[in-house]
Amino acid sequence: MAIYNEDGQIIGYKTRYVFCCSKNDETSWRMDEFTVNPETIPANARDQIKETVACRIRVKQAKTPERPFFESEESEEEDEGSEIEE
């Protein structure tokens, strides 16, 4: 996946890897690998940057279910109405 700067120029790339214990057994461990677009680097530094990557290793968090919609107690009281005494 390309990474762009505010001018729309590709400045790098991100590749995501998923750790698997076996062929069909995916774990929650992820690694994002970031590389720089060599064209954005001065010519005299390109050889060094081609051999460099940055990685982020993390555990994917389980998604939490969305909070169900509940009416407030005030709105329930309003729906009941008030009794009128004669």
Chimera marker file (.cmm) of the C-alpha trace (Angstrom):
<marker_set name="trace">
<marker id="1" x="0.000" y="0.000" z="0.000" r="1" g="1" b="0" radius="0.5"/>
<marker id="2" x="1.400" y="3.381" z="-0.989" r="1" g="1" b="0" radius="0.5"/>
<marker id="3" x="1.844" y="6.190" z="1.549" r="1" g="1" b="0" radius="0.5"/>
<marker id="4" x="1.326" y="9.707" z="0.200" r="1" g="1" b="0" radius="0.5"/>
<marker id="5" x="2.364" y="13.140" z="1.451" r="1" g="1" b="0" radius="0.5"/>
<marker id="6" x="0.058" y="16.160" z="1.443" r="1" g="1" b="0" radius="0.5"/>
<marker id="7" x="1.044" y="16.914" z="-2.181" r="1" g="1" b="0" radius="0.5"/>
<marker id="8" x="-0.057" y="13.470" z="-3.377" r="1" g="1" b="0" radius="0.5"/>
<marker id="9" x="3.513" y="12.228" z="-3.915" r="1" g="1" b="0" radius="0.5"/>
<marker id="10" x="4.300" y="8.619" z="-2.941" r="1" g="1" b="0" radius="0.5"/>
<marker id="11" x="6.812" y="8.845" z="-0.102" r="1" g="1" b="0" radius="0.5"/>
<marker id="12" x="6.818" y="5.207" z="0.975" r="1" g="1" b="0" radius="0.5"/>
<marker id="13" x="5.080" y="1.881" z="1.159" r="1" g="1" b="0" radius="0.5"/>
<marker id="14" x="3.435" y="-0.197" z="3.869" r="1" g="1" b="0" radius="0.5"/>
<marker id="15" x="3.196" y="-3.979" z="3.744" r="1" g="1" b="0" radius="0.5"/>
<marker id="16" x="1.219" y="-5.905" z="6.381" r="1" g="1" b="0" radius="0.5"/>
<marker id="17" x="2.179" y="-9.409" z="7.433" r="1" g="1" b="0" radius="0.5"/>
<marker id="18" x="0.066" y="-11.787" z="9.538" r="1" g="1" b="0" radius="0.5"/>
<marker id="19" x="1.758" y="-14.450" z="11.654" r="1" g="1" b="0" radius="0.5"/>
<marker id="20" x="0.277" y="-17.919" z="11.150" r="1" g="1" b="0" radius="0.5"/>
<marker id="21" x="1.062" y="-21.020" z="13.211" r="1" g="1" b="0" radius="0.5"/>
<marker id="22" x="0.130" y="-23.201" z="10.259" r="1" g="1" b="0" radius="0.5"/>
<marker id="23" x="-1.265" y="-22.697" z="6.778" r="1" g="1" b="0" radius="0.5"/>
<marker id="24" x="-4.844" y="-22.035" z="7.960" r="1" g="1" b="0" radius="0.5"/>
<marker id="25" x="-4.210" y="-20.993" z="11.566" r="1" g="1" b="0" radius="0.5"/>
<marker id="26" x="-3.967" y="-17.183" z="11.676" r="1" g="1" b="0" radius="0.5"/>
<marker id="27" x="-2.928" y="-15.542" z="14.951" r="1" g="1" b="0" radius="0.5"/>
<marker id="28" x="-3.629" y="-12.023" z="16.193" r="1" g="1" b="0" radius="0.5"/>
<marker id="29" x="0.022" y="-10.970" z="15.673" r="1" g="1" b="0" radius="0.5"/>
<marker id="30" x="0.611" y="-8.398" z="12.910" r="1" g="1" b="0" radius="0.5"/>
<marker id="31" x="3.719" y="-6.765" z="11.489" r="1" g="1" b="0" radius="0.5"/>
<marker id="32" x="3.617" y="-3.608" z="9.394" r="1" g="1" b="0" radius="0.5"/>
<marker id="33" x="6.746" y="-3.024" z="7.302" r="1" g="1" b="0" radius="0.5"/>
<marker id="34" x="7.442" y="0.519" z="6.102" r="1" g="1" b="0" radius="0.5"/>
<marker id="35" x="9.852" y="1.349" z="3.281" r="1" g="1" b="0" radius="0.5"/>
<marker id="36" x="10.791" y="4.710" z="1.790" r="1" g="1" b="0" radius="0.5"/>
<marker id="37" x="10.255" y="5.530" z="-1.876" r="1" g="1" b="0" radius="0.5"/>
<marker id="38" x="13.881" y="5.857" z="-3.117" r="1" g="1" b="0" radius="0.5"/>
<marker id="39" x="12.867" y="8.561" z="-5.591" r="1" g="1" b="0" radius="0.5"/>
<marker id="40" x="12.185" y="10.923" z="-2.668" r="1" g="1" b="0" radius="0.5"/>
<marker id="41" x="15.716" y="10.507" z="-1.266" r="1" g="1" b="0" radius="0.5"/>
<marker id="42" x="18.821" y="12.372" z="-2.524" r="1" g="1" b="0" radius="0.5"/>
<marker id="43" x="20.814" y="10.244" z="-4.997" r="1" g="1" b="0" radius="0.5"/>
<marker id="44" x="23.850" y="9.950" z="-2.697" r="1" g="1" b="0" radius="0.5"/>
<marker id="45" x="21.750" y="8.331" z="0.075" r="1" g="1" b="0" radius="0.5"/>
<marker id="46" x="19.626" y="5.945" z="-2.024" r="1" g="1" b="0" radius="0.5"/>
<marker id="47" x="21.894" y="2.920" z="-1.628" r="1" g="1" b="0" radius="0.5"/>
<marker id="48" x="21.692" y="3.178" z="2.168" r="1" g="1" b="0" radius="0.5"/>
<marker id="49" x="17.932" y="3.695" z="2.272" r="1" g="1" b="0" radius="0.5"/>
<marker id="50" x="17.191" y="0.753" z="-0.057" r="1" g="1" b="0" radius="0.5"/>
<marker id="51" x="18.512" y="-1.579" z="2.644" r="1" g="1" b="0" radius="0.5"/>
<marker id="52" x="16.474" y="-0.004" z="5.463" r="1" g="1" b="0" radius="0.5"/>
<marker id="53" x="12.952" y="-0.784" z="6.683" r="1" g="1" b="0" radius="0.5"/>
<marker id="54" x="10.991" y="0.141" z="9.775" r="1" g="1" b="0" radius="0.5"/>
<marker id="55" x="8.649" y="-2.416" z="11.331" r="1" g="1" b="0" radius="0.5"/>
<marker id="56" x="5.815" y="-2.218" z="13.826" r="1" g="1" b="0" radius="0.5"/>
<marker id="57" x="4.824" y="-5.467" z="15.541" r="1" g="1" b="0" radius="0.5"/>
<marker id="58" x="1.549" y="-5.576" z="17.428" r="1" g="1" b="0" radius="0.5"/>
<marker id="59" x="-1.290" y="-7.784" z="18.598" r="1" g="1" b="0" radius="0.5"/>
<marker id="60" x="-4.562" y="-7.127" z="16.811" r="1" g="1" b="0" radius="0.5"/>
<marker id="61" x="-7.176" y="-6.084" z="19.332" r="1" g="1" b="0" radius="0.5"/>
<marker id="62" x="-10.492" y="-7.914" z="19.337" r="1" g="1" b="0" radius="0.5"/>
<marker id="63" x="-13.366" y="-5.778" z="18.171" r="1" g="1" b="0" radius="0.5"/>
<marker id="64" x="-15.733" y="-4.792" z="20.940" r="1" g="1" b="0" radius="0.5"/>
<marker id="65" x="-19.419" y="-4.952" z="20.135" r="1" g="1" b="0" radius="0.5"/>
<marker id="66" x="-21.120" y="-1.625" z="19.641" r="1" g="1" b="0" radius="0.5"/>
<marker id="67" x="-23.041" y="-0.367" z="22.622" r="1" g="1" b="0" radius="0.5"/>
<marker id="68" x="-26.709" y="-1.164" z="22.126" r="1" g="1" b="0" radius="0.5"/>
<marker id="69" x="-29.127" y="1.736" z="22.030" r="1" g="1" b="0" radius="0.5"/>
<marker id="70" x="-30.885" y="2.402" z="25.319" r="1" g="1" b="0" radius="0.5"/>
<marker id="71" x="-33.349" y="5.160" z="26.026" r="1" g="1" b="0" radius="0.5"/>
<marker id="72" x="-32.558" y="7.299" z="29.011" r="1" g="1" b="0" radius="0.5"/>
<marker id="73" x="-34.651" y="6.976" z="32.157" r="1" g="1" b="0" radius="0.5"/>
<marker id="74" x="-35.954" y="10.510" z="31.615" r="1" g="1" b="0" radius="0.5"/>
<marker id="75" x="-37.483" y="9.644" z="28.262" r="1" g="1" b="0" radius="0.5"/>
<marker id="76" x="-39.165" y="6.557" z="29.755" r="1" g="1" b="0" radius="0.5"/>
<marker id="77" x="-40.722" y="8.694" z="32.486" r="1" g="1" b="0" radius="0.5"/>
<marker id="78" x="-41.971" y="11.173" z="29.912" r="1" g="1" b="0" radius="0.5"/>
<marker id="79" x="-43.588" y="8.362" z="27.932" r="1" g="1" b="0" radius="0.5"/>
<marker id="80" x="-45.540" y="7.181" z="30.975" r="1" g="1" b="0" radius="0.5"/>
<marker id="81" x="-47.168" y="10.577" z="31.311" r="1" g="1" b="0" radius="0.5"/>
<marker id="82" x="-48.289" y="12.189" z="34.521" r="1" g="1" b="0" radius="0.5"/>
<marker id="83" x="-51.522" y="11.476" z="36.282" r="1" g="1" b="0" radius="0.5"/>
<marker id="84" x="-54.038" y="14.288" z="36.577" r="1" g="1" b="0" radius="0.5"/>
<marker id="85" x="-55.913" y="14.513" z="39.852" r="1" g="1" b="0" radius="0.5"/>
<marker id="86" x="-59.482" y="15.845" z="39.822" r="1" g="1" b="0" radius="0.5"/>
<link id1="1" id2="2" r="1" g="1" b="0" radius="0.2"/>
<link id1="2" id2="3" r="1" g="1" b="0" radius="0.2"/>
<link id1="3" id2="4" r="1" g="1" b="0" radius="0.2"/>
<link id1="4" id2="5" r="1" g="1" b="0" radius="0.2"/>
<link id1="5" id2="6" r="1" g="1" b="0" radius="0.2"/>
<link id1="6" id2="7" r="1" g="1" b="0" radius="0.2"/>
<link id1="7" id2="8" r="1" g="1" b="0" radius="0.2"/>
<link id1="8" id2="9" r="1" g="1" b="0" radius="0.2"/>
<link id1="9" id2="10" r="1" g="1" b="0" radius="0.2"/>
<link id1="10" id2="11" r="1" g="1" b="0" radius="0.2"/>
<link id1="11" id2="12" r="1" g="1" b="0" radius="0.2"/>
<link id1="12" id2="13" r="1" g="1" b="0" radius="0.2"/>
<link id1="13" id2="14" r="1" g="1" b="0" radius="0.2"/>
<link id1="14" id2="15" r="1" g="1" b="0" radius="0.2"/>
<link id1="15" id2="16" r="1" g="1" b="0" radius="0.2"/>
<link id1="16" id2="17" r="1" g="1" b="0" radius="0.2"/>
<link id1="17" id2="18" r="1" g="1" b="0" radius="0.2"/>
<link id1="18" id2="19" r="1" g="1" b="0" radius="0.2"/>
<link id1="19" id2="20" r="1" g="1" b="0" radius="0.2"/>
<link id1="20" id2="21" r="1" g="1" b="0" radius="0.2"/>
<link id1="21" id2="22" r="1" g="1" b="0" radius="0.2"/>
<link id1="22" id2="23" r="1" g="1" b="0" radius="0.2"/>
<link id1="23" id2="24" r="1" g="1" b="0" radius="0.2"/>
<link id1="24" id2="25" r="1" g="1" b="0" radius="0.2"/>
<link id1="25" id2="26" r="1" g="1" b="0" radius="0.2"/>
<link id1="26" id2="27" r="1" g="1" b="0" radius="0.2"/>
<link id1="27" id2="28" r="1" g="1" b="0" radius="0.2"/>
<link id1="28" id2="29" r="1" g="1" b="0" radius="0.2"/>
<link id1="29" id2="30" r="1" g="1" b="0" radius="0.2"/>
<link id1="30" id2="31" r="1" g="1" b="0" radius="0.2"/>
<link id1="31" id2="32" r="1" g="1" b="0" radius="0.2"/>
<link id1="32" id2="33" r="1" g="1" b="0" radius="0.2"/>
<link id1="33" id2="34" r="1" g="1" b="0" radius="0.2"/>
<link id1="34" id2="35" r="1" g="1" b="0" radius="0.2"/>
<link id1="35" id2="36" r="1" g="1" b="0" radius="0.2"/>
<link id1="36" id2="37" r="1" g="1" b="0" radius="0.2"/>
<link id1="37" id2="38" r="1" g="1" b="0" radius="0.2"/>
<link id1="38" id2="39" r="1" g="1" b="0" radius="0.2"/>
<link id1="39" id2="40" r="1" g="1" b="0" radius="0.2"/>
<link id1="40" id2="41" r="1" g="1" b="0" radius="0.2"/>
<link id1="41" id2="42" r="1" g="1" b="0" radius="0.2"/>
<link id1="42" id2="43" r="1" g="1" b="0" radius="0.2"/>
<link id1="43" id2="44" r="1" g="1" b="0" radius="0.2"/>
<link id1="44" id2="45" r="1" g="1" b="0" radius="0.2"/>
<link id1="45" id2="46" r="1" g="1" b="0" radius="0.2"/>
<link id1="46" id2="47" r="1" g="1" b="0" radius="0.2"/>
<link id1="47" id2="48" r="1" g="1" b="0" radius="0.2"/>
<link id1="48" id2="49" r="1" g="1" b="0" radius="0.2"/>
<link id1="49" id2="50" r="1" g="1" b="0" radius="0.2"/>
<link id1="50" id2="51" r="1" g="1" b="0" radius="0.2"/>
<link id1="51" id2="52" r="1" g="1" b="0" radius="0.2"/>
<link id1="52" id2="53" r="1" g="1" b="0" radius="0.2"/>
<link id1="53" id2="54" r="1" g="1" b="0" radius="0.2"/>
<link id1="54" id2="55" r="1" g="1" b="0" radius="0.2"/>
<link id1="55" id2="56" r="1" g="1" b="0" radius="0.2"/>
<link id1="56" id2="57" r="1" g="1" b="0" radius="0.2"/>
<link id1="57" id2="58" r="1" g="1" b="0" radius="0.2"/>
<link id1="58" id2="59" r="1" g="1" b="0" radius="0.2"/>
<link id1="59" id2="60" r="1" g="1" b="0" radius="0.2"/>
<link id1="60" id2="61" r="1" g="1" b="0" radius="0.2"/>
<link id1="61" id2="62" r="1" g="1" b="0" radius="0.2"/>
<link id1="62" id2="63" r="1" g="1" b="0" radius="0.2"/>
<link id1="63" id2="64" r="1" g="1" b="0" radius="0.2"/>
<link id1="64" id2="65" r="1" g="1" b="0" radius="0.2"/>
<link id1="65" id2="66" r="1" g="1" b="0" radius="0.2"/>
<link id1="66" id2="67" r="1" g="1" b="0" radius="0.2"/>
<link id1="67" id2="68" r="1" g="1" b="0" radius="0.2"/>
<link id1="68" id2="69" r="1" g="1" b="0" radius="0.2"/>
<link id1="69" id2="70" r="1" g="1" b="0" radius="0.2"/>
<link id1="70" id2="71" r="1" g="1" b="0" radius="0.2"/>
<link id1="71" id2="72" r="1" g="1" b="0" radius="0.2"/>
<link id1="72" id2="73" r="1" g="1" b="0" radius="0.2"/>
<link id1="73" id2="74" r="1" g="1" b="0" radius="0.2"/>
<link id1="74" id2="75" r="1" g="1" b="0" radius="0.2"/>
<link id1="75" id2="76" r="1" g="1" b="0" radius="0.2"/>
<link id1="76" id2="77" r="1" g="1" b="0" radius="0.2"/>
<link id1="77" id2="78" r="1" g="1" b="0" radius="0.2"/>
<link id1="78" id2="79" r="1" g="1" b="0" radius="0.2"/>
<link id1="79" id2="80" r="1" g="1" b="0" radius="0.2"/>
<link id1="80" id2="81" r="1" g="1" b="0" radius="0.2"/>
<link id1="81" id2="82" r="1" g="1" b="0" radius="0.2"/>
<link id1="82" id2="83" r="1" g="1" b="0" radius="0.2"/>
<link id1="83" id2="84" r="1" g="1" b="0" radius="0.2"/>
<link id1="84" id2="85" r="1" g="1" b="0" radius="0.2"/>
<link id1="85" id2="86" r="1" g="1" b="0" radius="0.2"/>
</marker_set>
